[in-house]
Amino acid sequence: MERMAAAGQWFILVFSSLLLGFIFQYYNVPAALLLGPMIVGVVMGLLGATVRIHSLMFKIAQGVLGCMIAQTLSPAILPPLLHDWLLVLAVLICTLLASGLSGWLLVKFSDLPGSTGAWGSSPGGASAMVAMAGDFGADVRLVAFMQYLRVLLVATAAAFVARISIGNPLSTAVAIDWFPSLQWGLLATILLALSGVWLAPKLRIPSGALLIPAVVGAALHSTGTLVMPVPEWLLATAYTFIGWTVGLRFTRPIFKLALRTLPQMVASIIGLMLICGGMAWALTRLIDVDMLTAYLATSPGGLDTVAIIAAGSHHVDLSFIMAMQTLRLLTIIVSGPAMARFISRRAEPSPS
């Protein structure tokens, strides 16, 4: 596919993504317009496609997603979190320990260097982990592959769990107004999304392109200061760009580089997902939260893909999910360097 003209690659990417996305949408698969483009991107990347999504478009898509999240966040989520702060803290610590154990075992039983295994197994923002890993001597190519493999597996599993919770796909189908009448508030939505993209690198906030519009927009929305509509066509476009960005990172050269340790990578990711699933089950027994909400809240990232799946699922507490996911992200960002150094020193790869 690398010999095909860029225009031909774009046509196949767009057409196939629309086709698969709307097939998923017809069968009411959560995050259909994320998973469809993501799967098409993975296949095309492994077949040698050379087209890529510019990082600016990915950040703008995150900003649009942040504006969507802002409509669901409210100060009402704070009392439950503060009331159960010990439990929330325990979940965060357990996630941190589980990711550390996952990274240690990965380094111990594979040929990966310690710093690469540690950064690759950290369940934080994938782009943030990749950006930080290079500063600590890790192989950025392998870290990126591990991070986006985790995002792909977690997104697929989360969508599958959400799909099971829905039941009959056709009985819950809801008509979607793809192109509602334009409102002046849409201009505010676009400006807020762009401001997040502009401010994020200046303020050095991890996943700031998503979090800044989400937090600022939530404050404006909950106080009634501003109404920020996010039409379905704009959301679908954002989902598609995020899916393409993740999928197209799975290139053939990187896949060949990672092939030797791929079984250990997959095992470590699945192990981390199972541990987080166990914590979700424990949450449902200790506080008043349904299993799907708990599963998405404890799912090991990425923040944007989990948010999309949660938004496409019915009867989940999106505010609780986003609060837990944001706290997890910040915890991993803060503790990541120390954990990577610890694993690099303590975990010796097993002899080949």
PyMOL commands that set and color helices and strands:
alter all, ss='L'
color gray80, all
select helices_A, chain A and resi 6-26+32-46+55-70+75-83+85-108+114-120+126-136+140-166+185-203+208-222+232-247+252-286+291-298+303-311+318-346
alter helices_A, ss='H'
color red, helices_A
deselect
rebuild
show_as cartoon
